[in-house]
Amino acid sequence: MISKENTPQITTIIPTYKRPKLLVRAIKSVLNQTYHNLQVHVFDNASGDETKETVLKISQEDSRVVYHEHDENIGAVNNFNSGLKMVKSPYFSLLSDDNVLLPNFYEDAILALKQNSEAIFFAGQTLRITNDYQKISGSLDKWKPGFINPPMGLIHLMEKGIPIWEGVLFRRKVIEQVGFLDPENQSACDQDYMMRISRHHPFFISKKPCALFFVHEESWSENRQLNVVLSTLKLRTTPWLHDTDLSPELRMRIKKVFNSRRNSSVQHFVFNQTIIGKNKEPLNTALKILKTENDLSYRVISLIKFAKYVSYNHLIHSAISAMIKNYVQLKKKFIFLKGFRNYKENKYLTVKS
């Protein structure tokens, strides 16, 4: 265990809004790090509930916890940025109030960054998981561990998946050289930030689990609309398609990734929200795309046409929806059991309370 020092080397930023019970879990996951030389800054987005009392109670027990309260709700992205503007330590990390860090994260990250002095951030494996542990996947499953140089870091982020920032430890110079989050990217501001950083700076990848990302009904990832997803996808991809400092071959790879992400997003939302559910917004968005763009895959086009037919026949829709739901439940159980073998070490899934 690393001994405590006087000056905090890591600032953990935890924005929060009306989730005091989950917030306690998040804070404790930081305080339980094997690396102790840190400070936790909680930024309350005018919750108006017991959040303030809860955090102040923890701070009385551990002075490393600092509470900040906004007079009014300034939005999720601006709340993150308010935390970034206060970072004074050499390193920082960003933690949503509903997620947690695994105990050795900071110790492993600090060691890797000291051994790789040019890396601007360390990215460890973040496990996506439901509250009842029925689904597991890793944010870095497609990656190989090691040191990544620009501009290939940007390409790899697009092709292999963007590291979830709960498992990322940044150097402070990220703020000095890249700046803050872009509010225009809304719920995809984290992905945009990682892409902007990786375009010009090297980083280090580790496959060791460092954080848990809980997927639930209140999380950003579960409350998106297809039109918003596609607009932010275009917003964060367009600059790189027009980046003339990138070779034509790399820009072609980016275009290919964009088309693939767009197709998979349309397929995901139309299937889950229109065919299985009763939400017609994804279908209406997909139909508009079908009229204006000619490079959708045959599979996506067929799904859109099928969804259009099903959505206008209530009896057929109900029967197909019920059948698919049963199939999906069986498939989820299979995927969970299969995926659990990859992360079966209990020590990775243990969070002290």
C-alpha positions, 0 to 999 in steps of 0.5 A: 500500500502506498503511503500518504503524502501531504499534497494531493496528486489526484483530483477526483471530480464527481458531479451529482444531481439528486442521487445521494445514495449512489453518490455515497457508493461512488465517493467511498470507491474513491476513498477506498483506493490503495493510493491515498494521496488524493482529493474528492471534489463533489459538485452538486448541481442544485439537488435541493435534497439530502445530497449536501448533508450526506456529503458533508457528513462524509467530509467530516469523517475524511477531510479529502472530500470537498463539497461544492454547490451550485445556486442553480442547475447549470446542466450536466456538461457545465457541471463537469466543466466546473470541476475541471476548472478547479483542478490543481493536482498533477492528475485528475479523473472524472467519475459519474455519481452512479459509477464506481472505481475498483480499489487498485485503479489509481495505484496502477494508473500512477505507476503506468504513467510514471513508466510512460512519461509521454502518455497524457492519460492512462485508460484501464478496462471499465466493465459495463454492468447492470445493478444486478450483475446480469450483463458484463462487457468491457470497454477495451475488449477490442484493444491491445494493451500498451502505448499508443501514438497519435494520430493512430490513437484517434483511429483506434478510438473510433474503430475499437471503441472509446475508453469509458472515462471512469477508468481513465486517469488524466494528466492535468496538461490535458486541460491546459492543451485540450481545454474543457468539454464541449456542451454541444456534444451533450451526452457524447461530450465524453467521447468527443473529449477523448477523441480531441485528446487522442488526436494529438497526444499519446496514451497508455492502455491497460486491460486490467479492470479499473472501474464499473459502469452501471447501466440503468434506467436513469443513466445517460446511456439509457435515455437517448433519442436516435436523432440526438445520437446521430446528430452528435455522432456527425458533430464529433466526426465531421472535424476529422473527416475534414482534417487535412493533416490526416492522410486520405487513407485515415480519413477514409477509415474514419468515414467507414467508422461513421457509416458503421456507427450510424447504421448500428445506431439506427438498427439498435434504436429501431429494433429496441424502441420501435419493434420491441417497444412502442416509440416511433421516434427512431422509426421517423428519424430512420425514414428521414435518413432513408430519404436523404442518404443512399449508403445505408446497408441493405440490412438496415433498410430492410429493418426500417421497412419491417418496422414501418409495416409492424408499427401500423398493425397493432396485433402483429406488433404485439405478437412480434414484440412479445416473441422477440422479448422472450428471445432477447431474455434467453440471449441475455442470460447466455451472453451473461454466462459467457461473458462472466467467465472473462471477468470471473475473478471476484476481486475485480468485482468487489467494491467496499461499502 
